[in-house]
């Protein structure tokens, strides 16, 4: 085993990361068998049994679709790695070039992204960039379709679009599907060359750098050097892709009147024994493959279509998320206490109470963080409850690292959010979203409402 990785690095199988509940490893299975892109139910069961033996029994699927195993020790992490190898699970190494969970099998995708992704990976290796780039630098190659990668951030992103001259690839940098900066719309070989050129510029800035650190001058010089179209807009011949990004939950049609069933882990986390129970049920129903999906979900493939309702019902009974409308999909919550020694509040209990009582106003992201590190949602959220020495603080429209605008006892945090929800219900205009109402009310009024709930109870 390599040395324990520092926080901020990617906790790969060979370099576990220290967290509040022990060591954490992150796996990116790329093939369970030579003919599949995911894991067979038996392999997932074997992996979950290893997590029970060597960790604290908690498994996670991340927002990017990676699998995490928590609560390991230095010794048990070594044993886990040996068992993963014995199971024959191939794990992705090197710089991530991500293609999405339905790549190559989605009848609605604009282009199969896998061949281009392979060429990009090979070009990165040939250029000697892998060792020069930081562990969180990544590339997205998105073929479009039912499950896009629009929500996944990347340093370089290549997305297929329809054109009058055939398929073209939009090349953007530094962001997700909405925030990334569009450089050009080109053929696949040119897209590969641009992506590598971007990564070369990032590498020149050091291993801590990302594409967001590139200057305007560098981006303009890149366009000039490659003689590309305008940095500001795609050529008019490109037809816009108007398909909305969907959550990976529910049924998705594949070729030949078959479907894949998406089931999510609440807050991205589940006990390994429940994952085993679900995988065993899937095996009896004929599932042949389980793919991890960005959005903290698993996709079940191969089972006869008429068995999907039974599999879905089993998942719901075990506590998994089976509907994209489930309010838990709008809440990001880390393990918190008692699972994590760094946590100051019982995040999952708080999240469950809020989801059960305030589903009608959750059209924004709510983050419940056990401490200021904000592991479950590093970016800003409309509302964040963060555990600290003073109890459960409320942060408005910022990250968990920001100074809270108000505090409540940790055990009573859900009641404070309930008070905020009540104000939203009474104050929002007809047709106004809860998120827009929060913005209109302003951080000061929201924080005061959150604080007042306990005061009014005492009176």
N, C-alpha and C positions, 0 to 999 in steps of 0.2 A: 504493500500500500504506500502511496505517496504521503507526504506530510499533509496534515489537516489544513484545508483551505481557509483563507480569511473570508470574512463577510464581504459580500459584493462580488466574489468570484463565483463561478458555477460549480456547485458541489457534485461533481461527477462521481461515478462509482469508485474510481481510483483516488479521489481526493475529497472525502467527506468534509462537510462544513459544520463547525460548532454552532449549535443553537441553544435556546433555553431548555430544551428537553433532550439534550444529547446531540449526537452527530446526525446529520441529514445527508442522504445521497440522492442524486437525481439521475434517473435513467431515461434514455430516449431509445426505446426498442425500435429497430428498423425492420426487423423481419423475424417472425417466429418460425416460419418454415420457408424453404426456397420459393414457394409459390404464393406467399402472402406478404402483405405489408405490415400486418399487425401480429398480435399474439393469439394463439389458440386458447380456448377456455382452459385446457389442462395446464398450459404454460402460465396463464395468469393465476390459476389456483396455486401452482408450485411457487410462484413468486410471492404471493400473499402468505403462504405458509412459511416461507423464509422470513418475511417481515414479522410474523408472529414469533418465530423462534429467536430472532436476533435483534429486533427493535422493540418499540413500545406498542406495536400493533396498529399504528396509525399510518394509513397510506393516503396519498394525495395525487390528484391530477391538477396540474397548474394551468394558469391562464393561457400558456403557450402549448399545452398538450403534452407536457413532460410528466413522468411518474416519479413521485418522491416517496421515500421511506424514512420514517423518523425514529428518534429514540435509540440510535445505535451507540455502541462503544467502539473504541479503536479495535478491540479484538473481534467484536461481533460484525463490524463492517467488513473485516477481512474474510470472515466466514460467509457473509452474505455474497460478497463478490465471487467467491469460489463456487457457491451454489448457483448463482446466475450463469456462470460459465458452464457448469455441469448441465444446466437445463438447455444449453444451446441457444440462449437468447442473444442475438446480435444487437449490440448497443452502438448508437451513433457516436463517432468521435470526430474531432476536428471542428472547424468552423461550421456552425449550423446553416444549412441551406434548406429552408422549410418549404414544403409543397402543399400542405393541407391534407386532411384525413381522407378525402374522397378522390384524391388525385388519380386520374386514369380510369376511374370507374363511374364517374358522374356523367350521365348522358347530357346534362345541361351545361357542362363546362365548355368554355370557348376553345381551349386547347389543353392537351395533356401537358402539364408543366414538368413532368419528370425528366424527359430528355434534356431540356434546357438546364434544369437544376444540376444534372450530372455533368454537363459541360462547364457550368459555372464552378462547381466544386473542383473539377480537374484543373481548370485555369487558375484557381486560387492556389492549389498545390504546386502547379508548375511555376507560378510566380514567387513561390517561397514565402507567402504571406501569412500562413496559419500561425507560425510561431511568433510573428511580429504583431499580431492583433490581440486585443484583450479578450477575455473569456466570454464577454457578453456581446461582442460584435456578431451580427447575424445578417443573413440575406433571406428574403422571401421571394419565391417564384410562385405566383398565384394564377392558376388557370381559369379562375372565375367559377361560376356554377352555383350550386345551392349553398355551399359552405365556403365562403371566401375567407381570406386571411386579413380582411380590412381592419380588424380589431387588434392585430398583432403588430407591434412596432418592429422596425428593422432599420439597419444602416443603409441598406440598398434594397429596394423592392421592385420587382418586375411583375407586371400584371398584364395578362392577355386582354386585348380589346379587338373588336371586330373592325375591319377596314374594308373599303371598297376594293383594295388590292389583296385582301386576305387577312390573316391574323397578324397583328403587330403587338409589340410589347411596350407598355408605358414604363419608363424607368424613372423612379423617384428616390429621394434620399431622406433619411432622418425623420422617421415618424411612422404613423399608421396610415390606413387608407385615406383618411381625411386630412391629416396634418402634414404628410410628407411633401417635400418639394419636388415638383415634376421637372425633370430635365429634358426628356425627349420621348418620342414614340417612334420605334424603329423595328427592324427585323431582329430575329433571335440572336444571330451572331453579333450584331452591333450591341444588343442589350447585354450580352455576356461581357463584351469588351468594356462597356461603360461601367458595369458593376465592378469589375476587377480594377479599373482605373480609380474608381471612388475608394475602394478598399486600400489601394496603394497609397493614396493621399492620406487616408486615416492612419495607416501604419507609420507613415513618416512623422506623424505627430506623437507617436509613442503608444504603449500598450494601454494607457488609461483613456485614450481618445476614442471618440465616436464620430459618425458622419455629421452629427449636429455641431461639432467643433470646427467644421470646414467653413472658411470665410466665403463671403459673396464673391470675392475676387477669384478664389480657387474654383468655385462652381462655374463662373463665367469663362475662366481660362480653360476648364475642362470641355465646355461646349465648343469653344473656338478651336481647340486642339483637334477635336473629333469631327469638326465641321457639322455639328448637329443642328436641328431646328431650334427655334426660339426656346429659351428657358421658361417662358411664361405660358405657353399654350401648345396643345397638340395640333398637328396638321388637321385641316378641316375635313379630310377624307376619313378620319377616324369616327366610327359610330360609337356614341357613349354607351357604356354598360349600365343599364338602369336597374339591374337586379339588386334588391335590398339584402343586406347582410342578415342572415338568420342565426338564431341560437342553435347549437348542435343538439337539440332536444326534440324528440318526436320521430315521426316516420319520414324518410327521404327516399323517393323512388330511384331505383337503379334500372339497369337494362333487363329486359326479359320479364317484366311484371314482378320483379323482386324489390324488396325494400331493405334499408338498413334502419335500425332503431337506435336513436340517440338517448342515452340516459346519463344524467349529470350527478356529480357528487355534491351534496349540499356544502357550500363554502369551500368546495374543492377537496373535501376531506371525508374519509370514511374509515371505520374500523376494518381491519383486514378480514376478520371473520365474516363480516357482511358482504364484502367483495367476493369471498370464497363462496358464500351461499348463493349469490347472484350468478356467479360463473358456473356453478354446478347445475343450477336450474337451466341456464342457457345451453349447457352441454347436453342435457336430456332433451331439450327442444330442437336440437340440431344446429345450433350456432357453430360455425367453423372458424370464425375470426373475430377478434375484438381489437378495434383501433382506438387509440387515444386521440382526443380532439381538443384543439384550442377552445377555451371556454369551459374547462374543467369537466369534460364529459368523456364517455366511452361510446363507441359505435359498435353495435352487434350486427354481424353479417352472416348470411348463409342459412339461417333458420327459415322454414316455410313461413309464408306471409300470415297464414292463419294462426301461427303461434305467437305473433307479436303482442296481442292483447294479454296473453297469459304471462309473458316475460315482463311486460310493462307493469302488470298488477303485482307480480312478485317484487319488482324493484320498488314500487310505491310502498308496499308493506314493510320493506326493509329500511325505508326512510330515504331512498334516493329521490332525486328530482326527475319527474317524468313529464312535466308540462312546461313549455317555455313561458307560461304565464305565472309560474310559481314565484311568489315574492322573494324567495330566497336567492333567486338569480340576480336580484338587485342589491344584495348585501355581500360585502367582502368581509370575512371574519377569520382571523388567525386562530390557532388553538387556544391561546389564553390560559388562564388558570383553570384547573390544576395541572394541565398537560405541560405547560411551558413555564420554566422557572423565571423567565423574564417577564411574564405576564403579571399585570396588576389587577385585572378584572376577568370575570368569567364571560369571555366574549361570545361563546356559542350559545349560552343560556340567554344572554341579552339579545342576540340576533334572532333566536327562535321566538322570543316573546314579541319583539318588534314585528317580525314577519307575520305572526299569527293575528296581531291586533291592528296592524296599520297597512295591510296589503293595498288598500285603495289609494294611498298617496305615494306609494313607492314607484314613481316613474323616474327616479334619479338614483345615483349610486350612493349607498350608505356604507361607510367603512367603520367596522368595530375592531379596534386594535388594542391588544393587550398592553402594549408599551409604545413609546414614541418611534420605534424603528419602523413600524408600518409595513411589516413583511407581506401581508396579504394584499396590499394595494399601495404600491410605492408612489403613485401619482396622486394628484389632488382629487378630492371627492366633494360632492355638494355638502354632505355632513359627515363628520368623523367623530366617533366616540373613542377617546384614547385614555388608557389607564395610566395613572401616575401617582405620586405621593399624596396628592390632594383628592384622590378619588377618580371619578370618570369625567374627564374634561370633554368639552364640545368644541370642535374646530369647524369653522364654516368656510367652505369653498377653498380648501387648502389641504396639505398633507398632514399626516399624523405627527410630523416633526414640528409643526407650527405651534405657537403658544395658544392654548385653549382660551376661549372667550368666557367660559364659565364652567363651573364644576358641580357635580352631584356625587353622593356616595355611590360606589360602584354597583351595589346591589339594587339601586334605584334608578339606574341609567335609562332603562327601558321606559319607566314612567315619565321621565323627562322628555324623551322622544315622543311619547304618546301625547304629551301636552303640546309639543310643537305640531304634531299631526292634527290635533284639534283646532289649532289656530289656522293651519292651512285650509282645513275644510270650511271654516267660517269666513276666511278672508279672500279666498281666491275667486276671481271673476268667472263667469260662465265661459267654458271653453279653455280656460287657462290651466296649464299643467302645474303640478305641484312644484316642479323645478323652477318654473317661471315665477311662481308665487314666492318661493324662497328668495329669489333674487330681488324681487320687488320689496319684500319686507326688510331685507338687509340684515347683515350679520349681528348688529347690536340688538335688534328686536328679537331675533331668533335665540341668541344666547340668553337674553333676559327671560324669555319664556321658558327655556330649558332650566334655568336656575330657580325660577319662581315656583315650579311645581312642588318641590319639597317644602318650601316655606309656607305655601298655602295649605298644605296638608297639616302642618304643625298648628296653624291657627284653628 
